[in-house]
């Protein structure tokens, strides 16, 4: 299959506020195919979010190449090929839930009728159809993140970048959001690239888990996650689930980490 995102020999260095050079990423090579769910995991400061932001053309690499849908990341951004969900919901308190979801469509000059229709569709998809006239401050944290996901999907992108979107949620809400996200991914067939610090979350959600080394972030291991689908709460009780978590944990501890090594799941 042709890679929908292709990263070749990518390196990122930048100057910190104190004047010191930070070597964030080194020689990243990664191909992501259409419809995959890729989780990026690694120790704090290893460059996970930096890599995601480079893919989204929010920051530029120092060297190397990156293509998204066969074009530059900058062109993919201009063509609205992807949506981005940040760590915080970043909703506007003075806009209703529906109006928050419609915001990208307003910027893209969609008609009022189409904006309203798509907002209804996306809110129904994230099971918030009854909350379109509520305001963000009237919603729980998990509900706010669902609104931000609906907003990112409102213009029907083929790729969804997610930067630790559930990190601030309690464990029960986080597991529920994982289930909701898998339903959305299954229904829409989007390609997801997801940053997380959680090993269980990465294993539960992903088709592949990409493990990055401590800074400078290098691609340490890629672990295929061939757990059966559809996945649900019972998946977390499978022996293979625990085996795969151990594999990811071992990679994070540096066991057998070599650049670009691929490890098959059980």
C-alpha positions as CSV (number, residue, x, y, z in Angstrom):
1,X,0.0,0.0,0.0
2,X,1.1,3.6,-0.7
3,X,2.0,5.5,2.5
4,X,-0.4,8.4,3.3
5,X,2.3,9.9,5.5
6,X,6.0,9.3,4.6
7,X,8.8,10.6,6.8
8,X,12.4,10.2,5.7
9,X,15.5,11.0,7.7
10,X,13.7,13.7,9.7
11,X,15.7,15.7,12.3
12,X,14.6,18.6,14.4
13,X,16.8,21.0,16.4
14,X,15.8,24.3,17.9
15,X,17.1,27.1,20.1
16,X,15.7,27.2,23.6
17,X,14.8,30.4,25.4
18,X,18.1,30.2,27.4
19,X,20.1,30.1,24.1
20,X,21.0,26.4,24.3
21,X,20.3,24.2,21.3
22,X,17.8,21.4,21.9
23,X,18.2,18.3,19.7
24,X,14.5,17.1,19.7
25,X,14.4,14.4,17.0
26,X,17.1,12.5,15.0
27,X,16.8,10.5,11.8
28,X,13.1,9.5,12.0
29,X,11.9,7.2,9.2
30,X,8.3,6.2,9.2
31,X,5.6,5.3,6.7
32,X,1.9,5.4,7.7
33,X,-0.7,3.7,5.6
34,X,-4.2,4.9,5.0
35,X,-6.7,3.8,7.7
36,X,-4.0,3.0,10.3
37,X,-4.2,4.0,14.0
38,X,-0.7,4.9,15.0
39,X,0.2,5.7,18.6
40,X,3.4,7.6,19.4
41,X,4.8,6.8,22.9
42,X,8.0,7.6,24.7
43,X,9.4,9.3,27.8
44,X,8.6,12.9,28.5
45,X,10.6,15.3,26.2
46,X,11.4,12.7,23.6
47,X,9.7,14.7,20.8
48,X,6.4,12.9,20.3
49,X,4.4,16.1,20.1
50,X,7.1,17.8,18.1
51,X,6.9,15.0,15.5
52,X,3.1,15.3,15.4
53,X,3.3,19.1,14.9
54,X,5.9,18.7,12.1
55,X,3.4,16.3,10.4
56,X,0.7,19.0,10.8
57,X,3.0,21.8,9.5
58,X,2.8,23.6,12.7
59,X,6.6,23.6,13.0
60,X,9.3,22.9,10.5
61,X,11.9,20.1,10.5
62,X,15.6,21.0,10.5
63,X,16.3,18.4,7.9
64,X,14.7,15.4,6.2
65,X,11.5,15.1,4.1
66,X,7.9,14.7,4.9
67,X,4.9,14.1,2.6
68,X,1.2,13.9,3.5
69,X,-1.1,12.5,0.8
70,X,1.7,12.7,-1.6
71,X,2.3,16.5,-1.1
72,X,4.2,18.7,1.3
73,X,2.8,19.1,4.8
74,X,2.3,22.8,4.0
75,X,0.1,22.0,1.0
76,X,-1.8,19.3,3.0
77,X,-2.6,21.9,5.6
78,X,-3.8,24.4,3.0
79,X,-5.9,21.6,1.5
80,X,-7.5,20.8,4.9
81,X,-6.3,17.2,4.6
82,X,-6.3,16.7,8.4
83,X,-7.9,17.7,11.7
84,X,-6.0,18.4,14.9
85,X,-7.2,17.6,18.5
86,X,-5.0,19.3,21.2
87,X,-4.4,18.3,24.8
88,X,-7.0,20.7,25.9
89,X,-10.4,21.1,24.2
90,X,-9.7,24.8,23.4
91,X,-13.4,25.6,23.0
92,X,-14.8,29.1,23.0
93,X,-17.0,29.6,26.1
94,X,-19.2,32.2,24.4
95,X,-20.1,29.9,21.5
96,X,-22.6,27.0,21.8
97,X,-21.4,23.5,21.3
98,X,-22.9,23.5,17.7
99,X,-21.2,26.9,17.0
100,X,-17.9,25.6,18.2
101,X,-18.1,22.6,15.9
102,X,-19.0,24.9,13.0
103,X,-16.1,27.2,13.5
104,X,-13.7,25.6,10.9
105,X,-16.6,25.5,8.4
106,X,-17.2,29.2,8.9
107,X,-13.5,29.9,8.2
108,X,-13.8,27.7,5.1
109,X,-16.9,29.6,4.0
110,X,-19.4,26.7,4.0
111,X,-23.0,27.7,3.7
112,X,-25.1,28.2,6.9
113,X,-27.2,25.1,5.9
114,X,-24.2,22.9,5.4
115,X,-22.5,24.1,8.6
116,X,-25.5,23.3,10.6
117,X,-26.0,19.9,8.9
118,X,-22.4,18.8,9.4
119,X,-22.4,20.0,13.0
120,X,-25.5,17.9,13.7
121,X,-23.9,14.9,12.0
122,X,-20.6,15.1,14.0
123,X,-22.3,15.7,17.3
124,X,-24.5,12.7,16.7
125,X,-21.3,10.7,15.9
126,X,-19.8,11.6,19.3
127,X,-23.1,11.1,21.0
128,X,-23.7,14.7,21.9
129,X,-26.7,15.4,19.7
130,X,-28.8,16.6,22.6
131,X,-26.1,19.2,23.7
132,X,-25.8,21.3,20.6
133,X,-27.3,24.4,22.3
134,X,-25.3,24.0,25.5
135,X,-22.1,26.0,26.2
136,X,-18.7,24.4,26.9
137,X,-18.7,25.4,30.6
138,X,-21.9,23.3,31.0
139,X,-20.1,20.1,29.9
140,X,-17.7,17.7,31.6
141,X,-14.1,17.4,30.5
142,X,-14.8,14.3,28.6
143,X,-17.7,15.9,26.8
144,X,-15.7,18.9,25.9
145,X,-13.1,16.7,24.3
146,X,-15.8,15.0,22.3
147,X,-16.8,18.4,21.0
148,X,-13.2,19.1,20.0
149,X,-13.1,15.8,18.1
150,X,-16.4,16.6,16.4
151,X,-14.9,20.0,15.4
152,X,-11.8,18.5,14.0
153,X,-13.9,16.1,11.9
154,X,-16.4,18.6,10.8
155,X,-14.8,19.2,7.4
156,X,-14.3,15.5,6.8
157,X,-10.5,15.2,6.8
158,X,-8.9,11.9,6.0
159,X,-6.3,12.3,8.8
160,X,-6.7,13.0,12.5
161,X,-3.8,14.2,14.6
162,X,-4.4,13.9,18.3
163,X,-1.9,15.2,20.9
164,X,-2.7,13.5,24.3
165,X,-6.3,14.5,24.1
166,X,-7.4,12.4,27.1
167,X,-4.4,13.0,29.4
168,X,-6.2,15.2,31.8
169,X,-9.2,12.8,32.3
170,X,-9.8,10.4,35.1
171,X,-9.2,6.7,34.3
172,X,-12.8,5.7,33.9
173,X,-13.6,8.6,31.6
174,X,-10.4,8.0,29.7
175,X,-11.4,4.4,29.0
176,X,-14.8,5.4,27.9
177,X,-13.3,8.0,25.5
178,X,-11.0,5.3,24.1
179,X,-14.1,3.3,23.2
180,X,-15.8,6.3,21.7
181,X,-12.7,7.1,19.6
182,X,-12.5,3.6,18.3
183,X,-16.1,3.8,17.2
184,X,-15.4,7.0,15.3
185,X,-12.3,5.6,13.7
186,X,-14.2,2.5,12.6
187,X,-17.1,4.4,11.3
188,X,-15.2,7.1,9.3
189,X,-12.1,5.1,8.3
190,X,-9.8,8.1,9.0
191,X,-6.1,7.7,9.6
192,X,-5.2,8.5,13.3
193,X,-1.9,9.6,14.7
194,X,-2.2,9.7,18.5
195,X,0.3,10.9,21.1
196,X,0.1,9.3,24.5
197,X,2.0,8.5,27.7
198,X,-0.3,5.6,28.5
199,X,0.8,2.1,27.6
200,X,-2.7,0.5,28.0
201,X,-4.2,3.3,25.9
202,X,-1.6,2.9,23.1
203,X,-2.1,-0.9,22.9
204,X,-5.9,-0.7,23.1
205,X,-6.3,1.8,20.4
206,X,-3.6,1.1,17.8
207,X,-2.8,-0.9,14.8
208,X,0.9,-0.1,15.5
209,X,2.7,1.5,18.4
210,X,5.7,3.6,17.6
211,X,8.2,3.9,20.5
212,X,10.5,6.8,20.6
213,X,13.8,6.9,22.6
214,X,14.8,9.6,25.1
215,X,15.9,12.9,23.5
216,X,16.9,13.2,20.8
217,X,13.9,11.1,19.9
218,X,14.8,8.2,17.6
219,X,12.5,5.5,16.3
220,X,13.3,2.7,18.7
221,X,10.7,0.1,18.0
222,X,7.5,-0.4,16.0
223,X,5.2,-2.9,17.6
224,X,2.3,-4.3,15.5
225,X,-0.9,-4.6,17.5
226,X,-2.9,-7.5,16.0
227,X,-5.6,-7.7,18.7
228,X,-9.0,-8.8,17.4
229,X,-11.5,-6.2,16.4
230,X,-14.0,-4.8,17.3
231,X,-12.3,-4.0,20.6
232,X,-14.2,-3.5,23.8
233,X,-13.7,-3.7,27.6
234,X,-13.1,-7.4,27.3
235,X,-10.0,-6.8,25.1
236,X,-8.2,-5.4,28.2
237,X,-8.6,-8.9,29.8
238,X,-6.9,-10.8,27.0
239,X,-3.5,-12.5,27.6
240,X,-2.3,-11.0,24.3
241,X,-3.2,-7.5,25.6
242,X,-0.9,-8.0,28.6
243,X,1.8,-9.5,26.5
244,X,1.7,-6.5,24.2
245,X,1.8,-4.1,27.1
246,X,4.9,-5.9,28.3
247,X,6.5,-5.5,24.9
248,X,5.8,-1.8,24.9
249,X,7.0,-1.4,28.5
250,X,10.2,-3.3,27.6
251,X,10.8,-1.0,24.6
252,X,10.4,2.0,26.8
253,X,13.0,0.5,29.2
254,X,15.4,0.3,26.3
255,X,15.3,-3.5,25.9
256,X,16.6,-4.4,22.4
257,X,16.0,-0.9,21.1
258,X,17.6,-0.5,17.7
259,X,16.7,2.1,15.1
260,X,13.8,1.0,13.0
261,X,13.5,-2.5,14.5
262,X,10.0,-4.0,13.9
263,X,8.6,-6.4,16.4
264,X,5.6,-8.5,15.4
265,X,2.8,-9.0,17.9
266,X,1.8,-12.4,19.2
